[in-house]
Amino acid sequence: MSSEVVEESSILILGDGRILARNVTPAIAAVLLALQPDNAELALRAGTSIEKATSSSNTP
Amino acid sequence: MTALAPTARDAALATLGECKVCAHRCGVNRLAGPAGLCGAGRVPRVFSAQIEVGDELELIPAFAIALSGCNMRCAFCITGDESWHATRGRNPDTAALAARAVHAIESGAVKSVLILGGEPTVHLPWLLEFAGLLPAEARLVLKTNGLSTAHAREFLDGVFDVWLVDFKFGSDVCAMELSRTPGYRAALEETLVWASEHADLIVRHLLMPGHVECCWKPIAAWLAQQLPEAKVSLRFGYWPAWQAERIAGLDRAITSEEQAHTLAIAQRFGLHLIP
């Protein structure tokens, strides 16, 4: 097996707006956090603080 | 965790000649080629190896390595193709894979190395080989469906720091209907008690639609009585995957009411929930 394998994640957005994800990489966590900047647990997964996430989402 | 002698891997490999590493106890000769309910041979195939942050917070970021092949047939399996077919994925360059894991650890990119499947314990010799290539201080996590036998656990004792055990079904009826697994509860309970005594145990339950009363409630009751100190991780991210649509009621995500009811049961039984 190659030591370089393409990373893979999956996201499912439900009709009611809920977002489900599997094999969440740090990059995907960052994307999800951008969609839900007030989600504190997601902020931890994305490796940032909720304050930082909120701040960056307000950056022009 | 523990430095392993190469003989441990060799001894485990020899037992595949009459395989009894999981509760099915097929007794097939996996040294001759893929065989048994899991369809696995002597060496696993890897279908994913990457840094992930979706598991329990105390484990992440984790370098997650997913091995093809499983001894259950969960209709709703999120990795159904790879889990049901041990031939999916690629032959691992074990040394290169271990080098990636070591680099991730030493660079501070991950807290742990997580081995999952499919079901990793069916690949017992490889687990021992891989673990032996990691530094003793590496935090090694085994994500398992809990169907291992005492024979397999004897080899795994001291190898993994954390056993992350999926407690999927609260009843044998549901285990048969949804995953074609006989004797499920007894096998799970045996593994959970053992893991609580030999490693850091995390019990995970993925809530499934319509299975709060038949599955989660008896699981919560058993944990409260038998393993009241166990860390419990409730997962609400079920989505209909693989062959879920052939099982009535599994073709939807869970509702907010089911989630609230599940948490209320956990609180009633005083379970130690972790995020």
Contacts between the chains, C-beta under 8 A, distances in Angstrom:
chain1	res1	chain2	res2	distance
A	1	B	46	5.6
A	1	B	49	7.9
A	1	B	89	7.8
A	1	B	90	3.9
A	1	B	91	5.7
A	1	B	92	4.7
A	1	B	93	5.2
A	1	B	96	7.4
A	1	B	97	7.0
A	2	B	90	7.4
A	2	B	93	7.6
A	3	B	93	6.5
A	3	B	96	4.1
A	3	B	97	6.9
A	3	B	99	7.1
A	3	B	100	5.7
A	5	B	48	7.2
A	5	B	49	5.4
A	5	B	50	6.8
A	7	B	50	4.5
A	8	B	48	6.3
A	8	B	50	7.3
A	10	B	78	8.0
A	12	B	239	4.9
A	14	B	253	5.7
A	18	B	253	6.9
A	20	B	237	4.7
A	20	B	238	8.0
A	20	B	239	5.0
A	20	B	253	6.9
A	21	B	54	6.7
A	21	B	237	7.2
A	22	B	54	6.8
A	22	B	78	5.5
A	22	B	237	7.3
A	23	B	48	6.6
A	23	B	50	7.3
A	23	B	52	5.9
A	23	B	54	6.7
A	23	B	64	7.6
A	24	B	52	5.8
A	24	B	53	5.4
A	24	B	54	3.4
A	25	B	50	6.0
A	25	B	51	6.3
A	25	B	52	5.9
A	25	B	53	7.0
A	26	B	51	6.3
A	26	B	53	5.5
A	26	B	61	6.5
A	29	B	53	5.0
A	29	B	54	7.8
A	41	B	57	7.4
A	41	B	275	5.8
A	44	B	57	5.9
A	45	B	53	4.3
A	45	B	54	7.0
A	45	B	57	7.4
A	45	B	60	6.5
A	46	B	53	7.2
A	47	B	53	7.3
A	47	B	61	7.4
